[in-house]
Amino acid sequence: MYPLGARVFLEDRTAVARWPDLTPTLAGIPWAVAGAVATRAYMPERTTQDLDILVAADDREKVRARLQQAGFLPVQELAIGGMTWNSTTGMLVNVIESHAVWVG
């Protein structure tokens, strides 16, 4: 159980940015929010310019096709595996593609 002050802190914060809702776009594909946006649940929100999500590398083509269908535009390949996309509202989304067993 958190001390009362910590719980209030975690519950009262509001998001600085409105990230694109990828739930309908990636329905049926396992994915998770990663990076600075994901840590928001555990510490003060950081000002970040992009949303990082993690997907299994096996779902690469399916994820890329869905994002394109939703109007996202590819920006660049990521050196760690994956691609940066620009949403229809101008928000950047890094799709990190992993071969790790625990991701799939």
N, C-alpha and C positions, 0 to 999 in steps of 0.2 A: 504494500500500500504506500502511495506517495504521501509525503507530508502535505497538509492542506494547501500551502502556498504553491507547491510544485504542481499539484493537480489543477488548481485554478489557472496557473500559467499555461499549462498544456491545452486546457479547454477554451481559454479566452482568445487565443491568437487568431488572427484572420490572415488570409492569403494576400500577398502583395500582388501577385500576377494571376490572371485567369488563364490557366493552361487549357489546351484543347482536350475535350473529352474523347478519348480514344476507345471507350467501351463499345460503342456500336460499330466502329470501323474495324476493330480487331476481335469481334465476337467469335468465340470458338477457338481462338489461338491463345495459348497461355502467354501472359506477359506480366511484367511488374514494373512499377515506377522505381527508378534508382537515382543515385546522385543527390544533389542538394535538395531537390523537391521531396524526395523520400525521407530525408533526415528531419524534415519539418515536424514530424510527429514526436521527435525526441529532443529537439533543441530549438533555439530561436531561429526563425526563418532567415536564410541568407538571400541577398539579392542575387539572382542568377538570371542569365539571359536565355537559358534553354531548359527543356525538359528531357531527361534521360530515361529511356525505358530499356528493359532487357528482354530479349526473346531468344528462343533456341535457334541455332544456326540452321537447323533442318526446316524451320518455318520461314526462312529468308525470303523466298520468292513469293509466298503467300502474303506476307506482311507488306512487302514492297508493292505488290499489285493492289492490295486493299488501300494503302495510303494514296497511291496514284488515283485510284477510283474516287477517293474522297477529296481530291483536289490538292493534295500535298505535292510539292515540287522537290525533286532531289537537289541537294546543294553540293555535297561532297562525300566521298567514302571516308570512313573513319580508319585511322591506322590500327586501332585495336580490333577491328572487325565490325562492320555495320555501316550505317550511312546517316548523315544529317539531312533532315527534311525541313522545308519551310511550309508551315500551315497556311490555310486560306486567310488567316488573320495576321500573318507575319511572325508568328511565334516559331522558334526553332525547336525541333524535336530530334534528339540523337537516339537512333535505334541501334543499341548495342547487341550484336549477334554473338552468342556464346556456344561453344561445343562442350561446355562442362556438363557432366552427367546430371548434376542436381538441377540444372536449368530446365531440362526437358521433362 
